Amino acid sequence: VIMWNKAIELSTKTHPGPVVHISDNPMDEGKLLIGFECGVVVLWDLKCKKADYRYNYDEAIHSVAWHHEGKQFVCSHSDGTLTTWNVRVPAKPAHIITPHGKQPKDGKKPEPCKPILKVEYKTTRAGDPFMVLSGGLSYDTVGRRACLTVVHGKSTTVLEMDYPIVDFLTLCETPYPNDFQEPYAVVVLLEKDLVVIDLGQTGYPIFESPYPLSIHESPVTCCEYFADCPSELIPALYSVGSRQKRQGFSKKEWPISGGNWGQGTQSYPEIIITGHADGSIKFWDASALMLQVLYKLKTAKVFERARGKEEKPTADIVDEDPFAIQTLSWCPESRMLCVAGVSAHVIVYRFSKQDITTEVVELLEVRMQCDFNGVDSPVLGGEQTSALPTPAASCSPQESESPFQPSTGSNSSDGPRDNIPCLQVRSSPLKQSPGYQVELVIQLVWVSGEPPQQITSLAVNSSYGLVVFGNCNGLAVVDYLQKTLLLNLGTSELYSPSDPCQRQPRSPRKPRQPSGGFCDASDGVNNSEERCKSPTSGSPSPCNSDDERKQNFIEKVKVKGRRFSKTVASDFAKMSRKISSSSEQKPESDAKDNAFTRSRSSSVTSIDRESREAISSFYFCESFPRKSDSLLSPCLLVGTSQGSVMMLALSLPPGGDQRLQQPLSFASCGTLVRLKGGILTMGLLDATGILLPPSYEQWYDPNASDEEKEKSRRRRPPSPPSSQEGQEAQFAVVCSEKQAKVVAMPSQTCIHKHNITETSFVLRADVVQVAGAYCITCFCANGHIMTLSLPSLRPLLDVNYLPLTDMRIARTFCFSNLGQALYLTSPTEIQRITYSQETCDNLQEMLSELFTPVETPEAPNRGFFKGLFGGGAQSLDREDLFGETTAGKASRSLAQHIPGPGSMEGMKGAASGVVGDLARARIALDERGQKLGELEERTAAMMASAESFSKHAHDMMLKYKDKKWYQL
């Protein structure tokens, strides 16, 4: 123990303050440098137990740093000065500098600056040393951000940081403090970030962080997970991602290395796509247990940005984060990407390896506002289906604008907003780097003061060249090859007149006042203040009953819902108790299901909600549109929030140039099946139970030359046919929030039905492949994860995994093939789970190692003369210095507490003494038994040796018994 009054001068009467620094001399471990806050530094000799030198300065000390030769050290002080001291000259500092102080012309002391909180002194063989320090700025820099200063020779560089500095560490080539340090980087820990600065390049750029996600990145608003993707996808995304411009970063690789990847047998590629609140989309390589960013796409570049609050567009339907990603649809084979944002816009992207400059971004504006006043049912009679009206032939208020001719909307204060989109598309040329490039922008516009409803479902099909999206008003189909709107229908127009599930138009309502808010599909009477919420903010309104709370919660946490919220809804755990495992394997009538309504309240809000039936899911396929059909044709399955599944038949023109000239047509085929709850997912199986994926077009570079396009078309195989003509049967798989059904095609009869839950509801469901077979996986609001076999819908798994306490989990939970799933536990944390036994068995092999063992580098050579004259580093055995053998007895002057015999301490001491004696006796007994055993073994060995000697002696006697002495 080094007492403070022994370290300082005897004449000093005040306490020196707390110890702020303690370190060894790099060349002599027996010398300890102790820095006190008051400005006193003491060099203490550990062997002699006395102070060799004392250094005094008027200003308080914050940190101390050694020169590698151990002859100098630098102190940082509270007035922004740095003092350099020679070890053997304690009277005054050798140098005093103020890095950020203004030098007066009259030679006076510089003006004081802010304290220098930390300083590091690193030397190099071929140049001037580096001094890295934090703080020390002038007091006139009010409001300036935290800075890190690098002093190298005569140059002083100030590096501004985004957040306050917590600590920093200089990375050097050698781990030995008594050698030239050769610094090459500085690791700076900020309050909200980690930055590594390159000291080897001019300007000291920072290294680009290879780690996946900053803890303060833009929040994730949607997430999709794709397992077993095409093998060429990850290299293609990485190649374009690495070519993106990264200005201001160092050209060197990340300097911090260590750890090894696991050696698991899982080799299939996995990709995670995340959409963020700022409109960016990130592609991640999630193969095995890694997570590495591959490519980043900024969708906000397509739109004009408001420079200030006064320039903010008045047609926004959200106050903040207008570019937030709501949902996306991605075709891995064709690499087509379709993105929907919260401002009622859809962007279609193509993947290209070449950069282009788009002079004019192609825009398509759609009027998609459903008016229930005087809606007549479409003339559709039973099985006879008629072609649906096209937007060009329609004269209703839903008529769409012609492509590439944005309408001149009215936004005056006198009348309601009309024909204006929520965002302004960029008018200047757009330079697009390799990667995903804009093909088409689709925007929903205001209609007679009504804001466009947010998009609830989205799908893209590269084989047909179609994009389909829907909301609570209806659906729209866009041909992104011809850049035209093909279909714009209200939800009620999809039903046939004879359909028992047809929605009746609601009674006329009062015209709503124009407002900047948007109307939720389940919130017909919400005020405009709540409607103007960001995708990353919001709060639920209080509900009066469990049914209303459940309905409100369902509408808010749908994965493809109208908006997002951060609200935690914990009261719904009470309503989620168990899952029904009953499975009915016989065809049944759906009369009960048709009469089912999710809202059992008789309030006006429930009637309004019932009328606003939203489109919840799409599925492209090749099937039998009608019961009488025997040939396959392209179809589109449409699922609604009220449990109806309708089918649209597509009529495609021939390929080639005719595909770009002739229009496509649609025909409604009525309702296919009816389920309880909103439709979550749909699929199509062949007669053997194999999933028939939607047809797709193989990827080709749209910006390549004609010769390369022709070569790529010859090389790429055609899309595998989803089915064969004349096939006997298919099975349509439909899963809703309450139940799942399997319908035989073309007879359209339900052959299997399973009620998934009665007390809760399903949040996410997908048709996936696990262990070579297909099944339906479901995640329920009560935390259960279930799997059902296909097509029999037999329960395979039911695990109570995670009770739903955060809406973020419900919004981002998604399944993928091969028993994988993920969700976001926080705005920046991804949790991956598996329900595959194969993955669980290989999990230990897949785990990586955090550290990589390396050999210790060779210590610096002392040299002959340094070893001869004692100039090298001197080592010290701390065990000999501080161990029990040399510590000696305690001083007699030190007080010691001796417990009395009758106290609790005495009883504890006596008990511990008895226990110790018993333990020692047992050890002695064991040692005695061991010694006795060894003695017995030695005795037996001696007896055996004696018998052997006696035998040999007897044999020798018999050999020479009858021989004379001269015969020996």
N, C-alpha and C positions, 0 to 999 in steps of 0.2 A: 504494500500500500504506500503510495506517495502522497503524503499530506501536503495540502496547499501551502501551509505556513513554512514547510521545509523547502518548497520549490522557489518561492518568491524571496525578495530581499528581506533581511531581518528588520530593516528600518521601515518597511511598509506596514502601515497600521490598518489598512482597509482590505476587505476581501476582494480578490481579483475577479470574482465573477465565475460563471460556469466555464467549463472546459469546452471550447469550440473545435479543437483540433488535437489529434494525437497521431503520430506516425514515427516510423523508424528512419534513421539515417540510411540512405541506400547503400553506402559503403561500409557501415558499421552498425550491425543490429543491436549492439550494446548501448547505443545512444538513442534516446527517445526525445522527440520534439513535442512539447506540450504548449498549446496556445490557449490563453485565457481571454475572455471577452473584453476585458478592460484594455487590452493592448500589450500585455506582457507575454513574451514567449520564452520558454525555458528549455534548454538542452540538458537533459537528465542522463547521468551515467548509471546504468543499471547495475554494473558490477560494483562500483564504489558507493552506490546509493547516495549520490550527491549531485548538485547542479554544477555543470561545467560552465555554462554561460547563461546570461540573462539579457534579453533584448526588450527594450521599452520604447513604446510609441504612444503619442497622445491620443490617437483615434482608435476606436474599437475595431477588433479583428473579427472577420467572418470566415476566412479560410486561409490555409497555408499549403504551398506546393513546393516540393524539393526539385533541385537540379540533380541530374542523374549522377554526377560526380560526388555529391554529398558535401560540397563546399559552399553552396549557396541555397537560399530558399526565398520564396516570394510570398508576401502577405497581402491580402485584400482587406480594405478598411471601409468604414462606414461613410467616409467623406468622398468615396469614389477614387481613391488613390491606391497605387500598387507600390509597395516598398520591397526592394531587393536587399537582402542582408548577406554579408559574408560571415561564415560560421565563426571565424576566429576574431572578428571585429564587432563586438556587441555594442560599441559606443553609439554608433549612428548607422543608418542604412546607407548602402552603397549607392542606390539609385531610388529616386522618388518620381513617379510619373502619374499623370492623371489622363487616362486614355481619351475621355470625352470632355475634359475641361478646357475652357478657353484660356489661352496663355496671354496674360496682360503684357503690354508693351513695356511698362516700367519695371518689369522684373519681379513684380509682387507675386504672392502665392495665388495660384489659380482659384477660381470660384469653386466652392464645393459642389459635388454632384451626388447623385443617388448612390446608395451603398453597392459595392461589388460583392455579390452574395457568394460567388465561388470563382476560383481561378485554378487553372491547370497549366503547368510549365513543362513542355515536351521539347526535346532536342533532336536534331538531325545531324548526320555525319557531313553532309555536303552543303549545308546552308544555315540560315538563321533559325533560331528556335521559334516554336509556336507558343503563344500564350492565348488561351481560350478562357473567356470570362463571361459571366452573366450579370446584368445590371450595370451600374456605373454611369447611366445617362445623365445628361444635364437636367436640372430642375425646370428649365424653360420648355422642355418637350412634354407639355401636358397632353394627356390623352394618347400618347404614342404607345404602340403595342410593345410587348416584351421583346427584347433583343438579345442576341448572342453575338459577342464581339470576338473576332479572330485577329490577333496582332502577330504579324510575321515580318520581322525586320522593321522597315520603316513604313510599311503599309498597315492600315487599320481598316478592317472590313466589318460593317455592322449588318447583321442578318436579322430581319424582323420575323417574328413568329406569330402565328395566328392566335395562340393561347399563351397564358402565363407559363413560365418555365418552372418545372418542379425540380429537375436535376439533369445533369449531363455527364457523359463519360467519353473520354478520348480513347479511340482504338489505336493500338500501336502494333508494330511488327514483332516486338519481343515481349515476353511476359516478365523479364527481369528488370527491376527498377534501377539497377546499377549499370545499365548499358544504354547506348543511344536509342531513344524511343522510336524514332521514325514514325510519327503519327500519320495516319491515312484517312481517318474518318472520325466524326464526332456524333455520338448517339445522344439525342436530346429528347427527354421525356417531358411532354407538355401536359397540361391538365386534361386535354381531350384528344391527344394525338401522340404519335411517336415518329420522330424525324431523324434521318441519318444524313449528315452533311459530308460531302466529298472534299477533303482537303488537298487532293492531288490535282484538281482542275482549277482553272482561272475562274474567279467569281464564286467559287465554293457552291456548286449546285447540289441539290439534294438527290439522294437515290430514290428511284421509283420503288415503292413498297410492293413486294410480291404477295403480300398477305391479302386474303380475299376481300375483306369488308372492313372499312373503317367503322369504329363504334359510333361515329357521328355522321354516317352516310345518310342520304335521303331515305326516309322510311319506305319499306317494302309494302306495296299495296296489293300485289297479286303475285302468284307463284305457280309455276307448272314444272312437272318432273317427268323426264323421259328416260327410261331405261332400255338397254339393248337397242341403241340407235345405230344407224349406218356407221361403219368404222371410219369412213373418210370425213365425217362431219367435224370431229374435234380438231384434226389437223387443219381443215379449211378455216374454221373459226379462229384458231390460234394464229394462223398465218396473216389473216386480215387484221386481227386485233393487235398483233405485234407491229404492224405497219402504220397504225394510227399515230398521228403527230403527238409527240410528248415533249413539249417545249419546257425548258428549264430543268430537266432531269439530267443526272449524270449518265454518261455513256457506259459506265462500268456496271458490273453485276452487283447485286445486293451483297454487302460485305459480311453479313452475319450468316454463318452456315452451321449445320449440325443436324443430326437426326437422320433416320433411314426410313424409307417406305416399307410397309409390311410386305411379306412374301406370300400373300394369299393367292388362292387359285381363281378368284373372281376376276374375269378379264373382259367382260362386256362393257362397252362405253355407256356412261350415264351423263345426262346433261340436265342442268337446272336453269330455268329461265325465271328471272325476277323482274317485275315491273315496279317502278318507284314513283314517289309522289312528285318528283321534279320532271317526270316524263321520260326518264331514261330507262333503258332495258339492258340487263346484263345476262350474258350467257356464261355458265360455270361448268367446268369439268368436275363432275362428282363421282368419277369412276373409283371403285374400291372405297377407301376412306379419305380420299383427298378432296380438296375444294379449292380450285384455282380459277380465277377469272380468265375467260377466253376473249371476250369481245364485249364492247359497250356501244350501245346505240342510243342516240339522243333524238327523241321524236320532237322535241320542242323546236328544233332547228327549222322545221317546216313552217312554223307560224311566226308572225311578227310579235316581238316582245314589247310590252308597254314600258317606256323609260321612266315613268313616274306615276304617282297616284292620279294626277290630273289626266294622264293619258290612258288610264285603264279603260278597256272596252266596257261599255254600258250593258252589253248583251250577255255578260258572263252569268252563268248559273251557279257558280261557286265563287266564294270570296277569295280563297287562297288555293294554291296548287291547281290551277286550271288545266295543267298538262298531265295530271296524274293518270297512271295507267289503270284502267278498270278491269279489262279482261283481254286475253289474246288467244289466237289460234295459230298453230305452227304445224307445217307439214315437213317432217324431217327428210323425206325422200326428195321432194321437189325444192325444199328450202324456202318455200313461200311463207311469209310471215304477215299476219293481219293483226292489228292492234286497235283496241277501242279505248278511248279516254273518257274522263268524266264530263268533258264539255260536249258530249254527244257528237264525237267525231271518230271516224275510222280511217286508218292509214294502211295501205297495202304496200308491202315491201318485196322486192326481188333481191336475190343474192348474186353479186357479181364480184369478180376478182380485179376489175379494172375501174379506175376512177372516171367519172363523167361530170359534166356541168349541165345541169338542167336549167334551161332558160326560163321556162314557165312551168310551175308545178300544176299538174293536171288536177282539176277540182270538179267535183260533182256534188251539187246541193240537192237535198231531198226534203220535201215537205211531208212530214210524217206525224200528223196530228189527228187523232181520232175524235170525231164529234159524234156523240151518241144521239143527238137530236134528229129524229126522222130517219134513222138508219133502216134501210130495207134489207131484208134477207136476200142473199144472192139466189138467182134462179138456178138451183141445182137439184135435180130430181133423183133421189135414191142412188142407184148404181150408175146412172147416166151422168157423166161429169162433163161440164162445159169448160171451155178455155176461160181462164181468169182474165179480167180486164187489165189491159196494160196501162201504164201511166200516161202514155200519149193519148189514149182513147178516153181517158177519164176526164170529166169536167167538174169533179168534186173539188172541195178545198184542199184535198190531199194531192192535187196534181203536182208533179215534180217539175223542177226547172230543167231545161235542156242541158245536156252536158257542155262543160267548158264555157258556160255563159252565166256567171254568177249574177243573181238577180239584184236589182237595185232596191234594197229593202228600205222601209220607212222606219225611222227611229226618232221621230219628232216628239216633243213633249205633249203635243195636242192629241195625237192618236196613238194607238197601240203599236208595239213593235211588230214588224211583219217582214218576212223574207230576209232576215239577217241571221248569220251564223253566230255562234258564241265566240269563235276565235277568228282572227284575220289571217288568212293564208299569206305566206311570204310572196311578195311581188317581184323581188329582185332575183337574179340568177342564183341558183343553189349549187354549190360545188359539193359533190358527193364522193367521198373516199371509198376505196374498196371495202366491200362488205354489203350490208343491207342498204338498198337505195330505193327511194320513193317511186312507186309506180302510179299510185292514185290516192287522192285524199277525198273522203266522203264526209260531208257535214250535214247534220240536221239543222234546219232553220226554224226560227220563230214563226208562228202562225197566229195572226190576229191577237197578239198580246200573250199567247200561250208559249211558254218556253219548251224546247224539245225535251222529251223524256230521255233519261240516260239509258244506254244500251245494256241490256241484261243478258244477251246471248250472242255468240259470234261463231262463225265457221267459215273455212275457206277450203276449196277443192281445186287443185291444180289441173286435174284431168278435164274438168268441165270449164275451168276458167271463171268460176263463180265465187262471189262473196255474199253471204247471207247474214243478216243481223236482225235482231228484234228487240222490242221493248214492251212496255205496258200498252202501247197503242196498236201494235201489229208487227209485221215483218216487212223487210225489203230485200230484194235480190238484185245484185249488181254484177254485170259482166265486166270484169276488169280488163279483158282483152279489147273489147269494143268501147269501153269506158261509157257504158250506158246503164240506165236503170231499167231493169226488166219487169220488176213486180213490186208493187207497193200496196199492201193489203192490211186492213184492220183484222183483229183477231176474230171478230164475229163473222167476217166474210169467209173464213176457212171452213165453217160448218155447212153441212148440207141442210136443206129445209126439213128433211125427214130425220135428221140426226137427233136422237133424244138428248144429247149433251149440248145442244145448241144454246148459246147465251142469248137471252132476250135483251133488246136495247133498253136501257134505263130511261126513266122519265126525264123530260126536259129539265135542265138545271139553269140556274142563273148564270149569266156571263160573268166570268171572273175578272177582277180588276187586274190590269197588267202589273206584273211585279218581276223583280229580278231573280226570284227564287225558282226552283224547279220542283215539280210535284213527284213525290215518290209513288210507286205503284200501290203501296199499301197505306199511304197516308194522304187520302183525298182531302182532308180538312185541316192539315197542318198549316201553320202560319208561315209567312214568307221568311221570318227570321230563322226558323229551324231549317227551312229548306235551303237556305244559303249557307251550307256547311261545307267545310273542306273534307276531302276523302280521309284526312288524317285527324279529324276532330269531330266532335259531336257528342250529344248526350241523348239518351232515350227519354221519351215522355213517360210519366207515370201511368200505370194501367190499373183498372179497377178490378179485373178478374184474371184468373190464371189463363183462361183461353185467350183473352186479349193480349196479355203479356207474352204468351207463347207466339201468337200470330205476329206481334210487333217484332219479337226477337228473330223469328224465322225470316222476315223480310229484311232485317238488318244484317244478318250474318250469312246470307247466301253467298256462296263462293262467287257467283256471277250476279250479285245484287246490284242495286241501283247506286248505292253509295257505300262508303266505308265509315267506320267509327272506331274509336279507341275504348268505348265504354265497356266496363266489365259487368257482365250479367251473371251474377252468382245465384240469383233467386230461382233460376230454372233448374238447378240441381234437385230442388224439391219435387219437381214434376217428373223427373227422369228417374224411374226406379228400376225397371227391369225390361227385358226384351222378350217378346213372345217368340217361342221357338216352334210354334205349330206350323206345319207345312202341309198344304192341301195339294194332292197330286192328281185330282180329278178335275175335268173341265166343269166350270160353274158359270152360272149366269151372273152378269155384271150389273144386275138391276140395283143391288144395294150400293155398289160402288158409284153408280151414276147419280144416286140420290145423295151422295156424300158431299158435304160442304165443310170446308176447314173452319170457317167462322160460324159458331153457333149462336152468336149474339144477334139480337133483332134490332140493333141500333142502326141509325142512318149510315154510320161509318162502315158497318159490315156490308150493307147493301151496296154502298159505293165501292168498297173493296172487291166485292164479288163481281161487279160489272167490269172492273179494270183487270181483265185477265191478261197476264204478261206472257211473253214468249220466253221460255226458260232453257231450251236446248234444241240443237239441230243434229242431224246425222244424214250424211250422203251415203247412198247405197245403190245397188242394182238388185231389184226385187220385183215382185208382182204387185203392181199398183191396185189392181182390182181382183175380186174373187174369181172372175171368169178368165183372167189372163193365164196364159200358159207359157209366154215368153218373158224373159227378163228385160227390164228397161230401167234407165236411170230414175232414181226417186230421191225425194227429200222428206225425211221424217221430221215433224215439228212437234215439240213438246211444250205444254203450257203450264202455268203456275197453278191451274185448277185440275191438273191430272189428265188432260186430254192429249192424245197422240194422233195427229193428223198426217196424212200422206199427200204429197204433191208429186205428180208425174212430170218428168222433164222430157222435152223433145229437142234433141241436139242436132244441129246441122252437120253435114259431113266435115271432115277435117281439112286442113290446108287453108287455102285462101278463102274458101267458102265459109269457114268457121269465123273469119274476121268480118264477113260481109252480111251473112244471113243472121236474123235474130233467133233467139231461143224462145220457146213457148212453154207454158205451164198449164197443168190441168189439176183441179182439186179432186181428190178421191175420197173425201169425207174422213170420218173418224175411224181410226184403226182399233183403238182400245182405250179404256177409261180406267184410271187408278185413283186411289186415295192420295191426296197430297200432290205437291208440285213435282213435275218430271225432272229428274236429276241427270240421268244418263240413258242412252239407248245403244243397241248393237244388233248385229245380224249374224246368225250362225247358219252353217250349211247343215245338211242332213246328218253328218257325222259329228256335229258339235264343234266344228272348227270356226273360229271367228273370221268373218269376211270383212276385212278393212275397206274403207273407202278407196276407190281407185285414185291413182295419182300419176303425175307425169314426172319422169326422171329429170333431174336438174341439168340445166345447160346454162352457160353464161350468156345473158341477153346482149351484152356489149361486145362479144367476140366477133371476129370476122365471119363472113358467110361460109368460108371454107371450114373454119374451126367448128361452126355450128353444125354443118353437115357431117363432119367427122364425129362429133359428139353424139349426134342423133343416131348414127350407125352403130356406135359403140354401146350406147346405153340400151339395155333390154326394155321391152315394153312393160307397162304396169301389169302385174299379175291380175288376171281376171278374177273378179270377186265371186263369180259363179259361172256355171256352164248353162247353155241354153237347153231347155227341156228338162231341167233339174226337177225332181219330183217334189221336194219340199225345202223350205227354209224355216228358220225360227227367229222371230223378232224378240229381242230381250229388252224389257223396259223396267226401269227402277225409279220409284218415286220416294217421297219423304216418308211413306208409310209401308209400302209393299212393293213386291217385285212380281212380274208376270212374264211368261213365255207364251208367245202367240205363234201358232202354225200358219205358214204362208203357203199358198194363196188363200186358204180357206178362212183365214182371219178368226180362228177359234182359239180360245185360251186353253192350253193344255196343262200348264202348271202355274200355281200361284202360291206366294208365301207372304204372310203378314210379318213384316220385319219387326215392328214395334207398335204397341198400342199406347204406351204411356209417354213415349218420347218421340223423336223424329230424326230422320237421317239428314246429316249435313252434307256429306259428300259420298258419292258412289261412282264406281268405275268398273268396267269390264276389263279384266287383266288376265295375263297368263302366269301361272305358277306351277312349277314342276311339270311342264309339258301339257297342262290342261288349263281350260279357261273357267273362270269363276267371276262372281260379282263380289266386290269388296265394299263394305259400308262402314262409315264412321258416324256414330249416333251422338246426339246432344248429351246423353247421359254418360259418355265416355267409352262406350262399347265399340269394339272393332269386330265386325262379323264378315264371314265369307260364306257364299252360297254356291253350290255346284251348278254347272250348266250342262244340259238344259233342265235338269230335274229340280233345281232350287233346293237341294238338300243342305241343311246347315252343316258346315265343315268346321267353323271356328267361331267362338263367341268369347271374347276376352274383355274384361273391364279394365281398359288401359288408362284412360285419363279423363276424369270428370271435367266437363267444359266450364272453365272459370274465366276465360278470356275470349272475346270475340275475334281476336287476331288468329287464334288457333282455328276457329270455325271458318274463317275467311280464306286461310292459306293452306288448309289441309288438303293433300292430294295424294293419290295412289299412282303406282306405276307397275310395270311388268316385273316378274321374278320376285314378287313378295317384298317390294320396297314401298316406302311412304315417307312423307316429310311434312313438317309444318313449322311455322315461325313462333318461337316462344317469346320473342321480343322483336322490336322493329329491325334488329340486325343479327339475330341469332336463329340459325336453322337447326332444327332437331330432326335427325333421320332415324327411322325405326324400320324394323324388318319383321315380317311374320313368316319367313321362310326358314325351314329347319336346316337346309343346306348352308345358308348364310350364317346361321347361328353356330353351326359346327366349325366353320372356317373363320369365325370372328377373331379368335386369338392369333391366328396366323396373319390376319389382315392388320392387326394393330401395329403401329409404327413405333420406332424408338425415338425418344426426344433428343438424346445426346449421341454423338459419335465419338468413341474413344480414340484419342490421338496420342502419339508419343510426345513426351516433353522435349522441347527443343534444347539443343546443346547450350550450356551456360557460356557466357562470354569468357574468352581467354584472358587470364590476368597478365600474361607477359612475364618475361624473365626479370626485368628491372623492377616492375611493380611487386612481384613476389619477393624480390631480394630486399627492397627498401620499404616494404609494407604499404605500398600504395594501393593494393587491391582491396576488394571487399572482405570484411572480416565477419565470419559467421559466429553465431552464439547459440549454445545449446540451452534452450529455455527450460528444459526439464532439470538440468543441473542447477540453473539459477533459481527457479521457482519451485522445484520439487521438495518433497518432504525431507529428503536426506540432508539438504543444505539449508532448509528453512530454519532449522533450529527450534528452540523452545520459545514460547511467547514471553514477552517482556513482563517482568514482575509488576511493573507499574500499571498494566492493563487490568481492568476489573473483569471479573468472570463470575457468572451466575452459577452458584452451586446449589442444586435442589436439595431440600431437606429430606430426611428419611420418611416423614409422615405425609409429605405432599403427593399430589398426583404425579408430579414429575418424578419423585422418588420411586413411586410404585411402578411407573412405566419403565424407569431405568432398571429397577430390580427385575421386573418381568423380562425386559430385553436381555438383562444379564443372564437370567436362568435359561432363556431360550438359546442364547449364544453358547452357554456352557453345555447344554444338551447337544447342540449342533456340533460343537467341537468334540464332545465325547463320542458322538456317532461317527464322526470322521476318523477319530483315533481308533475306534473299534473296527471300522472298515479297513483302515491301514494295517492294523494288527492281523486281521484275518487274511488280508492280502499277503502280508509277510509270512504268516504261517503256511499259507498255500505254497509260496515260493520255496520255503524251507523244506516242505514235504517233497516237492518236485526235485530239489537238489539232493535230498537223501535217497530218493528212489534212483536217481541217476548214479550216485556213488555206489549203491549196492549193485546195480547192474554192471558197473565198471569193475567192481571187485570180483564178481562172479566170472566175468570174462577173463580177468587176469589169472584167477585160480585155474580156470580151464586151460588156458594157454600154458601155464606152468606145469600142470599135470601132463599135458601132451609132450612137453619138452623132456620131462623126466622119463616117460615111457620110451621116448626115442633114443635116449642115451643111457638107458639103464644097464644093458648087458655089454657095452663097449668098454674096452680098456682105454687107459689114458693116452696110449700112443695111437689109438685109432680115432681120436677126436680131431 
